């Protein structure tokens, strides 16, 4: 069992969400460079798979 204060759990979750958003952004850049005709579909599918609510 690991016990953490609620504030620390919230901070860890917030950090994980930020990491996922950063990964999505980098993957989008990669897709635009390597799969230009499919980049939008790839990044949209990735956002769905990561369950991201994107605000662009």
C-alpha distance matrix in Angstrom:
0.0 3.8 6.5 9.9 13.3 15.0 17.7 15.6 14.2 17.8 19.1 16.9 18.1 21.6 21.6 20.6 23.4 25.8 25.1 25.8 29.0 30.1 29.6 31.6 34.3 34.6 34.8 37.5 39.5 39.2 40.3 43.3 44.4 44.0 44.3 46.4 47.7 44.2 42.1 41.9 40.8 38.2 36.6 36.7 35.0 32.3 31.7 31.4 29.0 26.8 27.3 28.8 31.1 33.7 36.0 38.9
3.8 0.0 3.8 6.5 10.2 12.2 14.4 12.1 11.0 14.8 15.7 13.6 15.3 18.6 18.4 17.9 20.8 22.9 22.4 23.5 26.5 27.4 27.3 29.5 31.9 32.3 32.8 35.4 37.2 37.2 38.5 41.2 42.4 42.2 42.6 44.6 46.0 42.7 40.4 40.1 39.4 36.8 34.9 35.1 33.8 30.9 30.1 30.2 28.0 25.3 25.9 27.0 29.1 31.5 33.6 36.4
6.5 3.8 0.0 3.8 6.9 9.3 11.8 10.1 9.5 13.1 14.3 13.2 14.9 17.9 18.2 18.3 20.9 22.9 23.0 24.3 26.9 28.0 28.3 30.4 32.6 33.3 34.0 36.3 38.2 38.5 39.8 42.3 43.7 43.8 44.2 45.8 47.3 44.0 41.5 41.0 40.4 38.1 35.9 36.0 34.9 32.1 30.9 31.0 29.2 26.4 26.5 27.3 29.0 31.4 33.1 36.2
9.9 6.5 3.8 0.0 3.8 6.3 8.2 6.3 6.5 9.9 10.9 10.3 12.3 14.8 15.3 16.0 18.4 20.1 20.6 22.1 24.4 25.5 26.3 28.2 30.1 31.0 32.1 34.2 35.9 36.6 38.0 40.3 41.7 42.1 42.5 43.9 45.5 42.4 39.7 39.1 38.8 36.5 34.1 34.2 33.5 30.6 29.1 29.6 28.1 24.9 25.0 25.2 26.7 28.9 30.4 33.4
13.3 10.2 6.9 3.8 0.0 3.8 5.4 5.3 6.5 8.8 10.1 10.9 12.6 14.4 15.6 16.8 18.7 20.2 21.3 23.0 24.8 26.0 27.3 29.0 30.6 31.9 33.1 34.9 36.6 37.7 39.0 41.0 42.6 43.3 43.6 44.8 46.4 43.3 40.5 39.6 39.6 37.5 34.8 34.8 34.5 31.6 29.7 30.3 29.2 26.0 25.6 25.5 26.5 28.6 29.6 32.8
15.0 12.2 9.3 6.3 3.8 0.0 3.8 5.4 5.1 6.2 8.6 9.9 10.6 12.3 14.2 15.4 16.6 18.4 20.0 21.2 22.7 24.4 25.8 27.1 28.8 30.4 31.5 33.0 34.9 36.2 37.2 39.1 41.0 41.8 41.8 42.8 44.2 41.1 38.3 37.1 37.1 35.3 32.5 32.2 32.0 29.4 27.2 27.7 26.9 23.7 22.9 22.7 23.4 25.7 26.7 30.0
17.7 14.4 11.8 8.2 5.4 3.8 0.0 3.8 5.5 5.1 6.2 8.7 10.0 10.5 12.3 14.3 15.4 16.5 18.4 20.1 21.2 22.6 24.4 25.8 27.1 28.7 30.2 31.6 33.2 34.7 36.0 37.6 39.4 40.5 40.7 41.5 43.1 40.2 37.2 36.1 36.5 34.7 31.6 31.5 31.8 29.0 26.7 27.6 27.1 23.6 22.9 22.2 22.6 24.5 25.1 28.2
15.6 12.1 10.1 6.3 5.3 5.4 3.8 0.0 3.8 5.4 5.0 6.2 8.6 9.8 10.5 12.3 14.2 15.3 16.4 18.5 20.0 21.0 22.5 24.4 25.7 26.9 28.4 30.2 31.7 32.8 34.4 36.2 37.7 38.6 39.1 40.1 41.9 39.0 36.0 35.2 35.5 33.4 30.5 30.8 30.8 27.7 25.8 26.9 26.0 22.4 22.3 21.7 22.8 24.5 25.4 28.3
14.2 11.0 9.5 6.5 6.5 5.1 5.5 3.8 0.0 3.8 5.4 5.1 6.2 8.6 9.8 10.6 12.3 14.2 15.3 16.6 18.5 19.9 21.0 22.6 24.4 25.8 26.8 28.6 30.5 31.5 32.7 34.7 36.4 37.0 37.2 38.4 39.9 36.8 34.0 33.2 33.1 31.0 28.3 28.3 28.0 25.2 23.3 24.0 22.9 19.6 19.3 19.2 20.4 22.6 23.9 27.0
17.8 14.8 13.1 9.9 8.8 6.2 5.1 5.4 3.8 0.0 3.8 5.5 5.1 6.1 8.5 9.9 10.5 12.3 14.2 15.4 16.6 18.3 19.9 21.1 22.6 24.4 25.6 27.0 28.8 30.3 31.3 33.1 35.0 35.9 35.9 36.8 38.2 35.3 32.4 31.2 31.4 29.7 26.7 26.5 26.7 23.9 21.6 22.5 22.0 18.5 17.8 17.1 17.8 19.8 20.8 24.0
19.1 15.7 14.3 10.9 10.1 8.6 6.2 5.0 5.4 3.8 0.0 3.8 5.5 5.1 6.1 8.6 9.9 10.5 12.3 14.3 15.4 16.4 18.3 20.0 21.1 22.5 24.2 25.7 27.1 28.6 30.0 31.7 33.3 34.4 34.8 35.6 37.4 34.7 31.5 30.7 31.2 29.3 26.2 26.5 26.8 23.8 21.7 23.2 22.6 18.9 18.8 17.6 18.5 19.8 20.6 23.4
16.9 13.6 13.2 10.3 10.9 9.9 8.7 6.2 5.1 5.5 3.8 0.0 3.8 5.5 5.1 6.2 8.7 9.9 10.5 12.4 14.3 15.2 16.4 18.4 20.0 21.0 22.4 24.3 25.8 26.8 28.3 30.3 31.8 32.5 33.0 34.1 35.9 33.0 30.0 29.5 29.7 27.4 24.6 25.2 25.0 21.8 20.2 21.6 20.4 16.8 17.3 16.6 18.2 19.7 21.2 23.8
18.1 15.3 14.9 12.3 12.6 10.6 10.0 8.6 6.2 5.1 5.5 3.8 0.0 3.8 5.3 5.0 6.2 8.6 9.8 10.6 12.4 14.2 15.2 16.5 18.4 20.0 20.9 22.5 24.5 25.6 26.6 28.6 30.5 31.2 31.2 32.2 33.7 30.7 27.8 27.0 27.0 25.0 22.2 22.3 22.2 19.2 17.3 18.3 17.4 13.8 13.8 13.3 14.8 16.7 18.4 21.3
21.6 18.6 17.9 14.8 14.4 12.3 10.5 9.8 8.6 6.1 5.1 5.5 3.8 0.0 3.8 5.5 5.1 6.2 8.7 10.0 10.7 12.4 14.3 15.4 16.6 18.5 19.9 21.1 22.9 24.4 25.6 27.1 29.1 30.2 30.3 31.0 32.6 29.9 26.7 25.7 26.3 24.5 21.3 21.5 22.0 19.1 16.8 18.4 18.1 14.4 14.2 12.6 13.6 14.8 15.9 18.7
21.6 18.4 18.2 15.3 15.6 14.2 12.3 10.5 9.8 8.5 6.1 5.1 5.3 3.8 0.0 3.8 5.4 5.1 6.2 8.7 9.9 10.5 12.3 14.2 15.3 16.5 18.2 19.9 21.2 22.5 24.1 25.8 27.3 28.4 28.9 29.8 31.8 29.1 25.9 25.5 26.1 23.9 20.8 21.7 22.1 18.8 17.1 19.1 18.4 14.6 15.3 13.8 15.3 16.0 17.3 19.5
20.6 17.9 18.3 16.0 16.8 15.4 14.3 12.3 10.6 9.9 8.6 6.2 5.0 5.5 3.8 0.0 3.8 5.4 5.0 6.3 8.7 9.8 10.5 12.3 14.3 15.3 16.3 18.3 20.1 20.9 22.2 24.3 25.9 26.5 26.8 28.0 29.8 26.9 23.9 23.5 23.7 21.3 18.6 19.4 19.2 15.9 14.5 16.3 15.0 11.3 12.5 11.6 13.9 15.0 17.1 19.3
23.4 20.8 20.9 18.4 18.7 16.6 15.4 14.2 12.3 10.5 9.9 8.7 6.2 5.1 5.4 3.8 0.0 3.8 5.4 5.1 6.3 8.6 9.8 10.6 12.4 14.3 15.2 16.5 18.6 19.9 20.8 22.6 24.6 25.5 25.4 26.2 27.8 24.9 21.9 21.0 21.4 19.4 16.3 16.7 17.1 14.0 11.9 13.8 13.4 9.6 10.0 8.4 10.3 11.4 13.4 15.8
25.8 22.9 22.9 20.1 20.2 18.4 16.5 15.3 14.2 12.3 10.5 9.9 8.6 6.2 5.1 5.4 3.8 0.0 3.8 5.4 5.1 6.1 8.6 9.8 10.5 12.3 14.1 15.2 16.7 18.4 19.8 21.2 22.9 24.2 24.6 25.2 27.1 24.6 21.3 20.7 21.7 19.6 16.3 17.3 18.2 15.0 13.1 15.7 15.5 11.9 12.7 10.3 11.7 11.6 12.9 14.7
25.1 22.4 23.0 20.6 21.3 20.0 18.4 16.4 15.3 14.2 12.3 10.5 9.8 8.7 6.2 5.0 5.4 3.8 0.0 3.8 5.5 5.1 6.1 8.6 9.8 10.5 12.1 14.1 15.4 16.4 18.1 20.0 21.3 22.2 22.9 24.0 26.1 23.5 20.3 20.3 21.0 18.4 15.5 17.1 17.4 13.9 12.9 15.6 14.6 11.1 13.1 11.3 13.6 13.5 15.4 16.7
25.8 23.5 24.3 22.1 23.0 21.2 20.1 18.5 16.6 15.4 14.3 12.4 10.6 10.0 8.7 6.3 5.1 5.4 3.8 0.0 3.8 5.4 5.0 6.1 8.6 9.9 10.3 12.1 14.3 15.1 16.1 18.2 20.0 20.6 20.7 21.8 23.6 20.7 17.7 17.4 17.8 15.2 12.4 13.7 13.8 10.2 9.2 11.8 10.9 7.4 9.6 8.0 10.9 11.1 13.7 15.1
29.0 26.5 26.9 24.4 24.8 22.7 21.2 20.0 18.5 16.6 15.4 14.3 12.4 10.7 9.9 8.7 6.3 5.1 5.5 3.8 0.0 3.8 5.4 5.0 6.2 8.7 9.8 10.4 12.5 14.2 15.1 16.5 18.6 19.8 19.8 20.3 22.1 19.5 16.2 15.6 16.6 14.6 11.2 12.4 13.6 10.5 8.7 11.9 12.1 9.0 10.3 7.4 9.3 8.3 10.5 11.6
30.1 27.4 28.0 25.5 26.0 24.4 22.6 21.0 19.9 18.3 16.4 15.2 14.2 12.4 10.5 9.8 8.6 6.1 5.1 5.4 3.8 0.0 3.8 5.4 5.1 6.2 8.6 9.8 10.7 12.4 14.1 15.4 16.9 18.3 19.0 19.6 22.0 19.8 16.3 16.5 17.9 15.5 12.3 14.5 15.6 12.3 11.4 14.9 14.7 11.7 13.7 11.1 13.0 11.5 13.0 13.3
29.6 27.3 28.3 26.3 27.3 25.8 24.4 22.5 21.0 19.9 18.3 16.4 15.2 14.3 12.3 10.5 9.8 8.6 6.1 5.0 5.4 3.8 0.0 3.8 5.4 5.1 6.0 8.5 9.9 10.4 12.0 14.2 15.4 16.1 16.8 18.1 20.3 17.8 14.6 15.3 16.1 13.1 10.6 13.1 13.5 9.9 10.1 13.4 12.5 10.0 12.8 11.1 13.8 12.7 15.0 15.2
31.6 29.5 30.4 28.2 29.0 27.1 25.8 24.4 22.6 21.1 20.0 18.4 16.5 15.4 14.2 12.3 10.6 9.8 8.6 6.1 5.0 5.4 3.8 0.0 3.8 5.5 5.0 6.0 8.7 9.8 10.2 12.2 14.3 15.0 14.9 15.8 17.6 15.0 11.7 11.8 12.7 10.2 7.1 9.5 10.4 7.1 7.0 10.6 10.5 8.6 10.9 8.9 11.3 9.8 12.4 12.3
34.3 31.9 32.6 30.1 30.6 28.8 27.1 25.7 24.4 22.6 21.1 20.0 18.4 16.6 15.3 14.3 12.4 10.5 9.8 8.6 6.2 5.1 5.4 3.8 0.0 3.8 5.4 5.0 6.3 8.7 9.8 10.7 12.7 14.3 14.6 14.8 17.2 15.2 11.6 11.8 13.8 11.7 8.5 11.1 12.9 10.2 9.8 13.6 14.0 12.2 14.1 11.4 12.8 10.3 11.9 11.0
34.6 32.3 33.3 31.0 31.9 30.4 28.7 26.9 25.8 24.4 22.5 21.0 20.0 18.5 16.5 15.3 14.3 12.3 10.5 9.9 8.7 6.2 5.1 5.5 3.8 0.0 3.8 5.3 5.1 6.2 8.6 9.9 10.8 12.3 13.4 14.2 17.1 15.3 11.8 13.2 14.9 12.2 9.9 13.2 14.3 11.4 12.1 15.7 15.4 13.8 16.4 14.3 16.2 14.0 15.7 14.6
34.8 32.8 34.0 32.1 33.1 31.5 30.2 28.4 26.8 25.6 24.2 22.4 20.9 19.9 18.2 16.3 15.2 14.1 12.1 10.3 9.8 8.6 6.0 5.0 5.4 3.8 0.0 3.8 5.4 5.0 6.0 8.6 9.9 10.3 10.8 12.2 14.6 12.3 9.2 10.9 11.9 8.8 7.1 10.8 11.3 8.6 10.2 13.5 12.9 12.1 15.0 13.5 15.8 14.0 16.3 15.3
37.5 35.4 36.3 34.2 34.9 33.0 31.6 30.2 28.6 27.0 25.7 24.3 22.5 21.1 19.9 18.3 16.5 15.2 14.1 12.1 10.4 9.8 8.5 6.0 5.0 5.3 3.8 0.0 3.8 5.4 5.0 6.2 8.7 9.9 9.7 10.0 12.3 10.4 6.7 7.9 9.9 7.8 5.5 9.1 10.8 9.0 9.9 13.3 13.8 13.3 15.4 13.4 14.9 12.4 14.3 12.6
39.5 37.2 38.2 35.9 36.6 34.9 33.2 31.7 30.5 28.8 27.1 25.8 24.5 22.9 21.2 20.1 18.6 16.7 15.4 14.3 12.5 10.7 9.9 8.7 6.3 5.1 5.4 3.8 0.0 3.8 5.5 5.2 6.4 8.7 9.8 9.7 12.9 12.0 8.5 10.4 12.9 10.9 9.2 12.7 14.5 12.7 13.6 17.1 17.4 16.7 18.9 16.7 18.1 15.3 16.5 14.4
39.2 37.2 38.5 36.6 37.7 36.2 34.7 32.8 31.5 30.3 28.6 26.8 25.6 24.4 22.5 20.9 19.9 18.4 16.4 15.1 14.2 12.4 10.4 9.8 8.7 6.2 5.0 5.4 3.8 0.0 3.8 5.5 5.2 6.1 7.9 9.2 12.4 11.2 8.4 11.4 13.0 10.3 9.8 13.6 14.4 12.5 14.5 17.6 17.2 16.9 19.7 18.1 20.1 17.7 19.5 17.7
40.3 38.5 39.8 38.0 39.0 37.2 36.0 34.4 32.7 31.3 30.0 28.3 26.6 25.6 24.1 22.2 20.8 19.8 18.1 16.1 15.1 14.1 12.0 10.2 9.8 8.6 6.0 5.0 5.5 3.8 0.0 3.8 5.4 5.2 4.9 6.4 9.0 7.5 4.8 8.2 9.5 7.1 7.5 11.1 11.8 10.9 13.1 15.7 15.8 16.2 18.7 17.4 19.2 16.9 18.9 17.0
43.3 41.2 42.3 40.3 41.0 39.1 37.6 36.2 34.7 33.1 31.7 30.3 28.6 27.1 25.8 24.3 22.6 21.2 20.0 18.2 16.5 15.4 14.2 12.2 10.7 9.9 8.6 6.2 5.2 5.5 3.8 0.0 3.8 5.8 5.6 4.6 7.9 7.9 5.2 8.1 10.6 9.5 9.3 12.5 14.1 13.6 15.1 17.9 18.6 18.8 20.9 19.1 20.2 17.4 18.7 16.2
44.4 42.4 43.7 41.7 42.6 41.0 39.4 37.7 36.4 35.0 33.3 31.8 30.5 29.1 27.3 25.9 24.6 22.9 21.3 20.0 18.6 16.9 15.4 14.3 12.7 10.8 9.9 8.7 6.4 5.2 5.4 3.8 0.0 3.8 6.1 6.0 9.8 10.3 8.4 11.7 13.8 12.2 12.4 15.9 17.1 16.2 18.1 20.9 21.1 21.3 23.7 22.0 23.5 20.7 22.0 19.4
44.0 42.2 43.8 42.1 43.3 41.8 40.5 38.6 37.0 35.9 34.4 32.5 31.2 30.2 28.4 26.5 25.5 24.2 22.2 20.6 19.8 18.3 16.1 15.0 14.3 12.3 10.3 9.9 8.7 6.1 5.2 5.8 3.8 0.0 3.8 6.0 9.0 9.1 8.2 12.0 13.1 11.2 12.4 15.8 16.2 15.5 18.1 20.5 20.2 20.9 23.6 22.5 24.3 22.0 23.8 21.6
44.3 42.6 44.2 42.5 43.6 41.8 40.7 39.1 37.2 35.9 34.8 33.0 31.2 30.3 28.9 26.8 25.4 24.6 22.9 20.7 19.8 19.0 16.8 14.9 14.6 13.4 10.8 9.7 9.8 7.9 4.9 5.6 6.1 3.8 0.0 3.8 5.6 5.4 5.5 9.2 9.9 8.6 10.6 13.4 13.8 14.0 16.5 18.5 18.6 19.8 22.1 21.3 22.9 20.7 22.6 20.5
46.4 44.6 45.8 43.9 44.8 42.8 41.5 40.1 38.4 36.8 35.6 34.1 32.2 31.0 29.8 28.0 26.2 25.2 24.0 21.8 20.3 19.6 18.1 15.8 14.8 14.2 12.2 10.0 9.7 9.2 6.4 4.6 6.0 6.0 3.8 0.0 3.8 5.5 5.2 8.2 10.0 9.9 11.1 13.5 14.9 15.4 17.2 19.4 20.1 21.2 23.0 21.7 22.7 20.1 21.5 18.9
47.7 46.0 47.3 45.5 46.4 44.2 43.1 41.9 39.9 38.2 37.4 35.9 33.7 32.6 31.8 29.8 27.8 27.1 26.1 23.6 22.1 22.0 20.3 17.6 17.2 17.1 14.6 12.3 12.9 12.4 9.0 7.9 9.8 9.0 5.6 3.8 0.0 3.8 5.9 7.8 8.7 9.7 11.7 13.2 14.3 15.7 17.6 19.1 20.1 21.7 23.2 22.3 23.1 20.8 22.3 19.8
44.2 42.7 44.0 42.4 43.3 41.1 40.2 39.0 36.8 35.3 34.7 33.0 30.7 29.9 29.1 26.9 24.9 24.6 23.5 20.7 19.5 19.8 17.8 15.0 15.2 15.3 12.3 10.4 12.0 11.2 7.5 7.9 10.3 9.1 5.4 5.5 3.8 0.0 3.8 5.7 5.4 6.1 8.6 10.0 10.7 12.2 14.3 15.5 16.4 18.2 19.8 19.2 20.4 18.4 20.5 18.5
42.1 40.4 41.5 39.7 40.5 38.3 37.2 36.0 34.0 32.4 31.5 30.0 27.8 26.7 25.9 23.9 21.9 21.3 20.3 17.7 16.2 16.3 14.6 11.7 11.6 11.8 9.2 6.7 8.5 8.4 4.8 5.2 8.4 8.2 5.5 5.2 5.9 3.8 0.0 3.8 5.5 5.1 6.1 8.4 9.9 10.4 12.1 14.2 15.2 16.3 17.9 16.7 17.9 15.6 17.5 15.4
41.9 40.1 41.0 39.1 39.6 37.1 36.1 35.2 33.2 31.2 30.7 29.5 27.0 25.7 25.5 23.5 21.0 20.7 20.3 17.4 15.6 16.5 15.3 11.8 11.8 13.2 10.9 7.9 10.4 11.4 8.2 8.1 11.7 12.0 9.2 8.2 7.8 5.7 3.8 0.0 3.8 5.5 5.3 6.0 8.5 9.9 10.5 12.3 14.2 15.3 16.2 14.9 15.4 13.1 14.9 12.9
40.8 39.4 40.4 38.8 39.6 37.1 36.5 35.5 33.1 31.4 31.2 29.7 27.0 26.3 26.1 23.7 21.4 21.7 21.0 17.8 16.6 17.9 16.1 12.7 13.8 14.9 11.9 9.9 12.9 13.0 9.5 10.6 13.8 13.1 9.9 10.0 8.7 5.4 5.5 3.8 0.0 3.8 5.6 5.1 6.1 8.5 9.9 10.6 12.2 14.2 15.0 14.7 15.6 14.2 16.6 15.4
38.2 36.8 38.1 36.5 37.5 35.3 34.7 33.4 31.0 29.7 29.3 27.4 25.0 24.5 23.9 21.3 19.4 19.6 18.4 15.2 14.6 15.5 13.1 10.2 11.7 12.2 8.8 7.8 10.9 10.3 7.1 9.5 12.2 11.2 8.6 9.9 9.7 6.1 5.1 5.5 3.8 0.0 3.8 5.5 5.2 6.1 8.6 10.0 10.5 12.2 14.0 13.7 15.5 14.2 17.0 16.0
36.6 34.9 35.9 34.1 34.8 32.5 31.6 30.5 28.3 26.7 26.2 24.6 22.2 21.3 20.8 18.6 16.3 16.3 15.5 12.4 11.2 12.3 10.6 7.1 8.5 9.9 7.1 5.5 9.2 9.8 7.5 9.3 12.4 12.4 10.6 11.1 11.7 8.6 6.1 5.3 5.6 3.8 0.0 3.8 5.4 5.0 6.1 8.6 9.7 10.4 11.9 10.8 12.4 10.7 13.5 12.5
36.7 35.1 36.0 34.2 34.8 32.2 31.5 30.8 28.3 26.5 26.5 25.2 22.3 21.5 21.7 19.4 16.7 17.3 17.1 13.7 12.4 14.5 13.1 9.5 11.1 13.2 10.8 9.1 12.7 13.6 11.1 12.5 15.9 15.8 13.4 13.5 13.2 10.0 8.4 6.0 5.1 5.5 3.8 0.0 3.8 5.4 5.1 6.3 8.7 9.9 10.3 9.6 10.6 9.5 12.4 12.1
35.0 33.8 34.9 33.5 34.5 32.0 31.8 30.8 28.0 26.7 26.8 25.0 22.2 22.0 22.1 19.2 17.1 18.2 17.4 13.8 13.6 15.6 13.5 10.4 12.9 14.3 11.3 10.8 14.5 14.4 11.8 14.1 17.1 16.2 13.8 14.9 14.3 10.7 9.9 8.5 6.1 5.2 5.4 3.8 0.0 3.8 5.4 5.1 6.1 8.6 9.6 10.3 12.2 12.1 15.4 15.5
32.3 30.9 32.1 30.6 31.6 29.4 29.0 27.7 25.2 23.9 23.8 21.8 19.2 19.1 18.8 15.9 14.0 15.0 13.9 10.2 10.5 12.3 9.9 7.1 10.2 11.4 8.6 9.0 12.7 12.5 10.9 13.6 16.2 15.5 14.0 15.4 15.7 12.2 10.4 9.9 8.5 6.1 5.0 5.4 3.8 0.0 3.8 5.4 5.0 6.1 8.3 8.6 11.3 11.2 14.7 15.0
31.7 30.1 30.9 29.1 29.7 27.2 26.7 25.8 23.3 21.6 21.7 20.2 17.3 16.8 17.1 14.5 11.9 13.1 12.9 9.2 8.7 11.4 10.1 7.0 9.8 12.1 10.2 9.9 13.6 14.5 13.1 15.1 18.1 18.1 16.5 17.2 17.6 14.3 12.1 10.5 9.9 8.6 6.1 5.1 5.4 3.8 0.0 3.8 5.5 5.1 5.9 5.1 7.5 7.6 11.3 12.2
31.4 30.2 31.0 29.6 30.3 27.7 27.6 26.9 24.0 22.5 23.2 21.6 18.3 18.4 19.1 16.3 13.8 15.7 15.6 11.8 11.9 14.9 13.4 10.6 13.6 15.7 13.5 13.3 17.1 17.6 15.7 17.9 20.9 20.5 18.5 19.4 19.1 15.5 14.2 12.3 10.6 10.0 8.6 6.3 5.1 5.4 3.8 0.0 3.8 5.4 4.8 6.3 8.4 9.8 13.4 14.8
29.0 28.0 29.2 28.1 29.2 26.9 27.1 26.0 22.9 22.0 22.6 20.4 17.4 18.1 18.4 15.0 13.4 15.5 14.6 10.9 12.1 14.7 12.5 10.5 14.0 15.4 12.9 13.8 17.4 17.2 15.8 18.6 21.1 20.2 18.6 20.1 20.1 16.4 15.2 14.2 12.2 10.5 9.7 8.7 6.1 5.0 5.5 3.8 0.0 3.8 5.4 7.9 11.0 12.4 16.2 17.6
26.8 25.3 26.4 24.9 26.0 23.7 23.6 22.4 19.6 18.5 18.9 16.8 13.8 14.4 14.6 11.3 9.6 11.9 11.1 7.4 9.0 11.7 10.0 8.6 12.2 13.8 12.1 13.3 16.7 16.9 16.2 18.8 21.3 20.9 19.8 21.2 21.7 18.2 16.3 15.3 14.2 12.2 10.4 9.9 8.6 6.1 5.1 5.4 3.8 0.0 3.8 5.4 9.1 10.7 14.4 16.1
27.3 25.9 26.5 25.0 25.6 22.9 22.9 22.3 19.3 17.8 18.8 17.3 13.8 14.2 15.3 12.5 10.0 12.7 13.1 9.6 10.3 13.7 12.8 10.9 14.1 16.4 15.0 15.4 18.9 19.7 18.7 20.9 23.7 23.6 22.1 23.0 23.2 19.8 17.9 16.2 15.0 14.0 11.9 10.3 9.6 8.3 5.9 4.8 5.4 3.8 0.0 3.8 6.7 9.3 12.9 15.2
28.8 27.0 27.3 25.2 25.5 22.7 22.2 21.7 19.2 17.1 17.6 16.6 13.3 12.6 13.8 11.6 8.4 10.3 11.3 8.0 7.4 11.1 11.1 8.9 11.4 14.3 13.5 13.4 16.7 18.1 17.4 19.1 22.0 22.5 21.3 21.7 22.3 19.2 16.7 14.9 14.7 13.7 10.8 9.6 10.3 8.6 5.1 6.3 7.9 5.4 3.8 0.0 3.8 5.8 9.3 11.7
31.1 29.1 29.0 26.7 26.5 23.4 22.6 22.8 20.4 17.8 18.5 18.2 14.8 13.6 15.3 13.9 10.3 11.7 13.6 10.9 9.3 13.0 13.8 11.3 12.8 16.2 15.8 14.9 18.1 20.1 19.2 20.2 23.5 24.3 22.9 22.7 23.1 20.4 17.9 15.4 15.6 15.5 12.4 10.6 12.2 11.3 7.5 8.4 11.0 9.1 6.7 3.8 0.0 3.8 6.6 9.6
33.7 31.5 31.4 28.9 28.6 25.7 24.5 24.5 22.6 19.8 19.8 19.7 16.7 14.8 16.0 15.0 11.4 11.6 13.5 11.1 8.3 11.5 12.7 9.8 10.3 14.0 14.0 12.4 15.3 17.7 16.9 17.4 20.7 22.0 20.7 20.1 20.8 18.4 15.6 13.1 14.2 14.2 10.7 9.5 12.1 11.2 7.6 9.8 12.4 10.7 9.3 5.8 3.8 0.0 3.8 6.0
36.0 33.6 33.1 30.4 29.6 26.7 25.1 25.4 23.9 20.8 20.6 21.2 18.4 15.9 17.3 17.1 13.4 12.9 15.4 13.7 10.5 13.0 15.0 12.4 11.9 15.7 16.3 14.3 16.5 19.5 18.9 18.7 22.0 23.8 22.6 21.5 22.3 20.5 17.5 14.9 16.6 17.0 13.5 12.4 15.4 14.7 11.3 13.4 16.2 14.4 12.9 9.3 6.6 3.8 0.0 3.8
38.9 36.4 36.2 33.4 32.8 30.0 28.2 28.3 27.0 24.0 23.4 23.8 21.3 18.7 19.5 19.3 15.8 14.7 16.7 15.1 11.6 13.3 15.2 12.3 11.0 14.6 15.3 12.6 14.4 17.7 17.0 16.2 19.4 21.6 20.5 18.9 19.8 18.5 15.4 12.9 15.4 16.0 12.5 12.1 15.5 15.0 12.2 14.8 17.6 16.1 15.2 11.7 9.6 6.0 3.8 0.0
